[in-house]
Amino acid sequence: MVRALRLPFRAIEGTSVVGPFFWSAFDQDDDDPHLQIIFRKSDVRKKGKTRGWELMLSHSFRTGITTGFAKGTPSSDMVESIKHMKACAEQVMHPLLLPVIILSHDLSGANDQKQRDAREWLRRLEHAVSMRNEINEDESPYFKEEMVDLDQINRDLVECHSQVLWKRPQAYQEILAGMNKSMADFWDKAASDKRYGGPGGEIHKLQRSMLARMDFYHAKLKGIENYAHTTLERLSIQRAALYNIIAQKESKLGLTMAGEQRRLAHAAKRDSTSMKTLSLLGAIFLPASYLASLFSMTFFNFQNGVDGPPSTISPDLWIYFVITVPLTAAIVLVWRWWDKRREHKYQEEDTLIELGIDKMEAQIMATMRKRTMSKARTWDSTTNKAQ
């Protein structure tokens, strides 16, 4: 097919190129020169679909006929471009007609709308990250139960960035430069040929119209480039601010964990004092044991009753209880007073820990704000004058 239609052999080599690609040149036949054109676009598959298409053209200046091969995926605009070209049947002698039509479909208003949607998306992200009061929180998808969904913001920042980079203007500006050169080469050959009508003819008028359209697309792409550049810069600012917020939250979480660990250490310390409590309980029963062993020698006599009536309990046993009960109660009251005093001391230590954590957090936040923000506003929004 390439040989029969005299299509460019370089199209075989160009099957591996990615992104929008345009190339044109004359073949090496001086008797019957042909202007050969390759125009293709290869996109990465997304959900099993791609908007790729390929166009190979060869225009004979001897016959004024353009032969070619075109293919495109169902999601591309190739079918619509062919229908558009059929509606311009009187102008098909110009070999760049179909490439310009394809370019017009590829640079339709959907590209501009994509950038406007990305800017609107950016405003919502700025409101969530920087708390800009441009939209209501009820309209923002990032506020849930008075909490900010940082994970969703991070994902949307990445997605918005990729949407801004959709159909980068720089690539299409190179396509326009290649088309302008190809049009100039075509008219250098066709200007002196009467079959093309010469200067002032229909083909010449179409040539000027297409060149004007190229200038329009160039200006349009320049505006999109500046617009996208501003959006990307603002996205970078919001991404840095988001990372700063995440770092602050991680720092606060670290401080909270440190506080909890310190509280656990104090709790372990208190648990260690439980052994002292057990010792105290032993001390509570120790006086009774001691007095019992002491008084057993006189108050209890199990030898009575051998020669007379049994009398193993002394009538002075009440002395044991009179001494033991007050002594035990006194020890319990002293321990209770000492335990309350100790709990009060622990409570004061916990309060000091909380104050120390808050003070440390405030110092860290103040240092971060000092490094990332200016202390004074450089612009007065009320008077619109620089301070």
Secondary structure, 3 states (H helix, E strand, C coil): CCCCCCCCCHHHHHHHCCEEEEEEEECCCCCCCEEEEEEEEECCCECCECCCEEEEEEEECCCCCEEEEEEECCCCCHHHHHHHHHCCHHHCCCCCHHHHHHHHHHCCHHHHHHHHHHHHHHHHHHHHHHCCCCCCHHHCCCEECCEECHHHHHHHHHHHHHHHCCCCHHHHHHHHHHHHHHHHHHHHHHCCCHHHCCCCCHHHHHHHHHHHHHHHHHHHHHHHHHHHHHHHHHHHHHHHHHHHHHHHHHHHHHHHHHHHHHHHHHHHHHHHCHHHHHHHHHHHHHHHHHHHHHHCCCCECCCCCCCCCCCCECCCCHHHHHHHHHHHHHHHHHHHHHHHHHHHHHHHHHHHHHHHHHHHHHHHHHHHHHHHCCCCCCEECCCCEEC
